[in-house]
Amino acid sequence: MTRTLLFGGTFDPVHIGHLVGARIACEILSLDRVLFIPAHASPHKPGEGVAADAAHRLTMLRLAVQDETALGVCDLELRRPPPSYTWDTLQALREKFPGDQFTLLLGADQLPLLHTWHHGEELFARVAVAVLPRTGSDASIPSPPLAAALWEKIRGGLLATPRLEISSTMIRNRLRAGLSIRHLTPSAVEAYILRHGLYEILPENQARD
């Protein structure tokens, strides 16, 4: 049986915080691998689009994990029409990998929104949940309108991982300001972003250290 951690998001772009959080979560939970699952756009953040198209975000993820045997990328959500619902993705993955045991990795910033998730109560009852701490978010917030047992299960999944002050928004803003993103994302991802002029990079900024 393969024990698989599922990490969904827009990854716009993927950064070191994503990779470190996934790697440490995998170690803490004694899991075998992580599958990063890029979405067209998050249904839990209406009105927030993506800055880079799906093909670019998928390629950057694959570059980010290319040397990591325990980290992989699943493009399932990008191959079906949006919106991307975790419930549908989990059912599809169970059919594709019937021998896997899945754990869903969430950011703590998602906790106040769990009651809005598609088939949320049923989903969280059927899958193990791990929670990455996020600055400004934690598992002690008032319970959303989920069953008490489910909320305790989710809150009990909070992991003792470092809180890295890195975000995709920070990276996009630095690029738009002509600042370096070195060490904030894997070097292969940084090179790809600069080569393709993603996130409104001006040509004269591409050579900056």
C-alpha positions as CSV (number, residue, x, y, z in Angstrom):
1,M,0.0,0.0,0.0
2,T,1.3,3.4,-1.0
3,R,0.6,6.2,1.5
4,T,0.1,9.4,-0.5
5,L,-0.2,13.0,0.5
6,L,-2.4,15.2,-1.7
7,F,-1.5,18.8,-1.9
8,G,-3.8,21.0,-4.1
9,G,-3.6,24.6,-5.1
10,T,-3.0,27.0,-7.9
11,F,0.8,27.1,-7.3
12,D,1.1,30.5,-9.1
13,P,4.1,30.0,-8.9
14,V,5.3,27.1,-6.8
15,H,7.8,28.1,-4.2
16,I,10.1,26.8,-1.5
17,G,7.4,27.1,1.1
18,H,5.2,24.6,-0.8
19,L,8.1,22.1,-1.2
20,V,9.4,22.4,2.4
21,G,5.9,22.1,3.9
22,A,5.1,19.0,1.8
23,R,8.4,17.3,2.5
24,I,8.2,17.8,6.3
25,A,4.5,16.8,6.3
26,C,5.4,13.6,4.5
27,E,8.2,12.9,7.1
28,I,6.0,13.7,10.1
29,L,3.2,11.4,8.9
30,S,5.5,8.7,7.6
31,L,4.0,8.8,4.1
32,D,5.6,7.5,0.9
33,R,5.0,10.3,-1.5
34,V,3.4,13.7,-2.2
35,L,1.2,14.5,-5.2
36,F,1.0,18.2,-6.1
37,I,-2.4,18.8,-7.8
38,P,-2.6,22.2,-9.6
39,A,-6.0,23.6,-10.1
40,H,-7.4,25.9,-12.8
41,A,-8.5,28.2,-10.0
42,S,-9.5,27.7,-6.4
43,P,-13.3,27.4,-6.0
44,H,-12.7,28.5,-2.4
45,K,-11.4,31.9,-3.4
46,P,-14.0,33.3,-5.8
47,G,-12.9,36.3,-7.8
48,E,-9.2,35.4,-7.5
49,G,-7.8,34.4,-10.9
50,V,-4.5,33.0,-11.8
51,A,-1.6,35.1,-13.2
52,A,0.1,32.3,-15.2
53,D,-1.8,29.9,-17.4
54,A,-2.2,26.2,-16.6
55,A,0.5,25.0,-18.9
56,H,3.1,27.3,-17.3
57,R,2.1,26.4,-13.7
58,L,2.2,22.7,-14.5
59,T,5.6,22.9,-16.1
60,M,7.0,24.9,-13.2
61,L,5.7,22.3,-10.7
62,R,7.3,19.5,-12.7
63,L,10.6,21.4,-12.8
64,A,10.4,22.0,-9.0
65,V,10.1,18.2,-8.2
66,Q,12.2,16.8,-11.0
67,D,15.0,15.7,-8.7
68,E,12.7,14.5,-5.9
69,T,11.6,10.9,-6.1
70,A,9.1,11.3,-3.3
71,L,7.4,14.3,-4.9
72,G,5.2,14.1,-8.0
73,V,2.7,16.1,-10.0
74,C,-0.9,15.1,-11.0
75,D,-2.5,17.1,-13.8
76,L,-6.0,15.6,-13.3
77,E,-7.7,18.8,-12.4
78,L,-6.2,20.7,-15.3
79,R,-7.5,18.0,-17.7
80,R,-11.2,18.6,-16.8
81,P,-13.3,21.7,-16.9
82,P,-13.2,24.0,-13.9
83,P,-14.2,24.4,-11.1
84,S,-11.8,22.0,-9.4
85,Y,-13.4,20.1,-6.5
86,T,-11.4,18.0,-4.1
87,W,-14.3,15.6,-3.8
88,D,-14.2,14.8,-7.5
89,T,-10.4,14.6,-7.5
90,L,-10.3,12.1,-4.6
91,Q,-12.8,9.8,-6.3
92,A,-10.8,9.9,-9.5
93,L,-7.5,9.2,-7.7
94,R,-9.0,6.3,-5.8
95,E,-10.0,4.7,-9.1
96,K,-6.6,5.3,-10.6
97,F,-4.6,4.2,-7.5
98,P,-6.9,1.7,-5.7
99,G,-4.1,0.5,-3.5
100,D,-3.2,4.0,-2.1
101,Q,-4.1,5.4,1.2
102,F,-4.6,9.2,0.9
103,T,-4.1,12.1,3.3
104,L,-5.3,15.6,2.3
105,L,-2.9,18.5,3.1
106,L,-4.6,21.8,3.8
107,G,-3.3,25.2,4.7
108,A,-4.6,26.6,8.0
109,D,-6.0,29.6,6.1
110,Q,-8.6,27.2,4.6
111,L,-10.1,26.2,8.0
112,P,-12.7,29.0,8.2
113,L,-13.9,27.9,4.7
114,L,-14.3,24.2,5.1
115,H,-18.1,24.4,5.4
116,T,-18.2,25.8,1.9
117,W,-16.3,22.8,0.3
118,H,-18.2,20.7,-2.2
119,H,-19.4,17.5,-0.3
120,G,-17.2,18.8,2.6
121,E,-18.7,16.8,5.5
122,E,-18.5,13.6,3.5
123,L,-15.1,14.3,2.2
124,F,-13.5,15.0,5.6
125,A,-15.2,12.0,7.1
126,R,-13.6,9.7,4.4
127,V,-10.0,11.0,4.1
128,A,-7.2,11.7,6.6
129,V,-6.4,15.4,7.0
130,A,-3.2,17.2,7.8
131,V,-3.0,21.0,8.2
132,L,0.0,23.2,7.5
133,P,0.3,26.2,9.9
134,R,0.1,29.6,8.2
135,T,1.0,33.0,9.7
136,G,-2.2,34.6,10.9
137,S,-4.2,31.3,10.8
138,D,-4.3,28.5,13.3
139,A,-6.5,25.6,14.4
140,S,-7.8,27.4,17.5
141,I,-10.2,29.6,15.5
142,P,-14.0,29.2,16.2
143,S,-15.3,26.0,14.6
144,P,-17.0,26.4,11.3
145,P,-20.4,24.7,11.0
146,L,-19.1,21.2,10.6
147,A,-19.9,18.3,12.8
148,A,-18.0,18.5,16.0
149,A,-16.2,15.2,15.5
150,L,-15.0,16.3,12.0
151,W,-13.8,19.6,13.3
152,E,-11.8,17.9,16.1
153,K,-10.3,15.5,13.5
154,I,-9.2,18.3,11.3
155,R,-7.9,20.5,14.1
156,G,-6.0,17.4,15.4
157,G,-4.2,17.2,12.1
158,L,-2.3,20.5,12.6
159,L,1.4,19.8,11.9
160,A,4.5,21.1,13.7
161,T,6.1,22.5,10.6
162,P,8.1,25.8,10.3
163,R,6.1,28.8,9.1
164,L,8.1,30.1,6.1
165,E,7.2,33.7,5.3
166,I,7.0,33.0,1.5
167,S,4.0,33.2,-0.7
168,S,3.2,33.1,-4.4
169,T,1.8,36.7,-4.1
170,M,5.2,37.8,-2.6
171,I,7.1,36.3,-5.5
172,R,4.8,37.8,-8.1
173,N,5.1,41.2,-6.5
174,R,8.9,41.0,-6.3
175,L,9.0,40.1,-10.0
176,R,6.8,43.0,-11.0
177,A,9.0,45.3,-9.0
178,G,12.1,44.0,-10.7
179,L,13.5,42.3,-7.6
180,S,15.2,39.0,-7.3
181,I,13.4,35.8,-6.3
182,R,16.5,33.7,-5.9
183,H,16.2,31.1,-3.2
184,L,12.4,31.7,-2.9
185,T,11.7,29.1,-5.6
186,P,13.8,26.4,-7.1
187,S,16.5,27.7,-9.5
188,A,14.9,25.8,-12.4
189,V,11.6,27.5,-11.7
190,E,13.2,30.9,-11.5
191,A,15.0,30.4,-14.8
192,Y,11.7,29.3,-16.4
193,I,9.8,32.4,-15.1
194,L,12.5,34.7,-16.4
195,R,12.8,32.9,-19.8
196,H,9.1,33.1,-20.5
197,G,8.6,36.6,-19.0
198,L,6.0,35.5,-16.6
199,Y,4.3,37.8,-14.0
200,E,4.9,41.0,-16.0
201,I,8.7,40.9,-15.9
202,L,10.3,43.6,-17.9
203,P,13.2,42.5,-20.2
204,E,15.8,44.7,-18.5
205,N,15.0,43.0,-15.1
206,Q,15.8,39.5,-16.3
207,A,19.6,39.9,-15.7
208,R,19.3,41.2,-12.2
209,D,20.8,39.2,-9.4
